[in-house]
Amino acid sequence: MSEHKFGFRTRALHAGGTPDATTGARAVPIYQSTSFIFDDAKDAANLFALQKYGNIYSRIGNPTVAALEERIASLEGGIGAVATASGMAAEYITFSALAGSGDHIVASSQLYGGTVTLLDVTLRRMGIETTFVESDDPEEFRKAIRENTKAVYTEVISNPGGEVADLEGLSEVAHTAGVPLVVDATLATPYLLRPIEHGADIVIHSVTKFLGGHGTTLGGVVVEAGTFDWGNGRFPTMTEPVKSYGGIRWWDNFGEYGFLTKLRSEQLRDIGPSLNPQAAFTLLQGVETLPQRMDAHIANARIVAEWLASDPRISYVTWAGLDDHPHFERAQKYFPLGPGSVFAFGARPSGAFDSDEARLVAARATGEKLIESLQLASHLANVGDARTLVLHPATTTHQQLSPEQLDAAGVPADLIRISVGLEDPEDIIWDLDQALEAATGESR
Ligand SMILES: *Cc1c(COP(=O)(O)O)cnc(C)c1O
């Protein structure tokens, strides 16, 4: 049995979750305890000095949270994971473990809004500089790397444009420079893509989204492949003695587990954005049905994207599974099951316009009317719920921008982002159809 390799669906249900030894509980129990009893004084001393592995205090580790960490690490094919209170917390502890004042990060410019402000404002204020690369060409990332660069960062599939990252190209660029490739794989989930198989070293998720899957609970996770050489000279904080742990060295003492141990024993200890056991339990329920839900999300996304693409009222659809998407070929390679269920589309404003300005104003109004007319899809700022979600950036997240600025930001005034849910696809289409009719005055 130990030789047998369990499949993805089996691991989604079982990894990290052995029945409770004392009670026989089959589901992972919620260990609602801040702290854990020491055997004796020596045991306590060993745990604190990291001479022994075990539970101390739930800011650093908790058995329910550990089950979630082990399960996601198993699904990603990593050696371990550290869970956090949110996806942003997972990003923050990763950047703060990798880089300090005077250091530099190379990142794609196509990132989640919160990630852009974390890198561009908060980390910059702390002395960590980021170069945002606008092209998806790995050579442009190579040119941006400096002596003090500590990571190459990208999302595996961008939102809302559906751009698929060239992971193998970026991995080669990062590894030639001696830095890890760090990816945000939130929209992919390990069911659709395992970035470690394509050269990523660190994989981050907002577990809040498809992994949790029901729009109820925030959480994040950092998974490590365990193959990066932290002793290459670029990462002194990994190889120099750690004062607060009696001079141990993360890389020398913990080897391939060094970075994850640093995340847990230093970042969670000192900063404290830990996942709580109730949240870990709720998120575990979602992970158990991840494969079945993602199959259904993808099937619905395909039906909705194809329906939209064939509608004369629609000007564009950004789902990379459509053969006219610029990243269709790359999506076939990295996402053989399909490139997720979050994408965007635009509705053509009806009528004739005597200027671009007039057309842009009309496009914004059409997007606004469309979103207001939807009856089933929920208008909110989230993705990866079981329900269909929509957002019109021009009147919400990007409302302060002029139509021209919106175009420059790659967010056309008419752009509607959709996260296709698990409803009957005929109902999602019925809803889009009636809202398009209300917004454009035209029927299909
Ligand atoms: C939502 C999201 C995040 C942030 O995650 P939270 O759990 O909301 O903190 C990061 N990256 C991507 C791609 C996301 O969709």
The ligand as a Tripos MOL2 file, in Angstrom:
@<TRIPOS>MOLECULE
LIG
   15    15     1     0     0
SMALL
NO_CHARGES

@<TRIPOS>ATOM
      1 C1         -8.6150   37.1170   -4.1300 C.3       1 LIG1
      2 C2         -7.2620   37.0230   -4.6700 C.ar      1 LIG1
      3 C3         -6.1430   37.3090   -3.8690 C.ar      1 LIG1
      4 C4         -6.2590   37.7820   -2.4470 C.3       1 LIG1
      5 O1         -6.8270   36.7970   -1.6390 O.3       1 LIG1
      6 P1         -7.6780   37.0980   -0.3110 P.3       1 LIG1
      7 O2         -7.9870   35.7450    0.2000 O.co2     1 LIG1
      8 O3         -8.8820   37.8990   -0.7250 O.co2     1 LIG1
      9 O4         -6.7760   37.8850    0.5920 O.co2     1 LIG1
     10 C5         -4.8940   37.1670   -4.4470 C.ar      1 LIG1
     11 N1         -4.7400   36.7760   -5.7210 N.ar      1 LIG1
     12 C6         -5.7870   36.4910   -6.5090 C.ar      1 LIG1
     13 C7         -5.5470   36.0460   -7.9220 C.3       1 LIG1
     14 C8         -7.0790   36.5910   -6.0180 C.ar      1 LIG1
     15 O5         -8.1270   36.3060   -6.8110 O.3       1 LIG1
@<TRIPOS>BOND
     1     1     2 1
     2     2     3 ar
     3     2    14 ar
     4     3     4 1
     5     3    10 ar
     6     4     5 1
     7     5     6 1
     8     6     7 2
     9     6     8 1
    10     6     9 1
    11    10    11 ar
    12    11    12 ar
    13    12    13 1
    14    12    14 ar
    15    14    15 1
@<TRIPOS>SUBSTRUCTURE
     1 LIG1         1 GROUP 0 **** ****
